Amino acid sequence: MGENDGRMRLRLTNHRVADHGLRLRRVLSSGAMLRNTHLHPPAPQVGFLTGPRADLLRLGALFRIAAAGPHTAVHVPSPPDDPERSSRRFDSPSLPLLIAREDTGLRPSDWPALRRRMRRTATPLTVTAPAPRPRHRPDAVHRLAEHHPARFTEHAGTAVVTARPELLFWCGDLLTAAGEAVVADREIHRRGESYLDDLVGLFRPRHTEHPMHALLVLAVDPIFHKSRWQRLRNARAA
């Protein structure tokens, strides 16, 4: 069973980081899998996540893996940043991402020590992510997001997201839905990029002075840009 039944199998690196002070027992790293995904932290209140269709689908699966694991955190390294791209489009460089359930006990201040321990143990591991569910959630989940929002914190050069499991599942399902929408999106075919969604209300209640209340999701996927295929056809015909 795998992608045919809605689940995705991912090849990750398993780092054992057992700590008697935490429930956390391992950090799963995606390595270079999401080489075209960029997470720009809020400046000041709105963050940006950009990536192609394949990366958005995989990132959605990684959020669900973190949501399903009470002893697991997921680390997504940041790809090499393009200085010209960052200065032109965003006010902040892209950051690596660390995702964990709130009940792992993980605090952003724990990350530097965990990162050092990760260098000592690394084994390949294939993980099957839970299947995505409908992106729309019952009122109880919306109330959970309002009273116990996810936390987005920058620490030691990393964006750390911790939340209750249902909110991590929800975030993963939203990202998966965004990835699935890429193929039929008109703006992708016109310009090679498109605004797809905003994760409003997951991290902080909206209309507040907290550091971030929205994470905008932009698909940047030139493979679907019509002009790219036209250039290829012209080149083959020449």
Secondary structure, DSSP 8 states (H G I E B T S, - for coil): --GGGT-EEEEEEEEE---TTSS--EEEE-TTTTTT-EEE--SSSEEEEEE-HHHHHHHHHHHHHHHH-TTEEEEE------HHHHHHH-SS----EEEEEGGG---GGGHHHHHHHHTT--EEEEEEE-----S---HHHHHHHHHS--EEEEETTEEEEEE-HHHHHHHHHHHHHHHHHTTT-HHHHHHSEEEEEE--SSSS-SSS-SS-SEEEEEEE-GGG-HHHHHHHHHHHH-
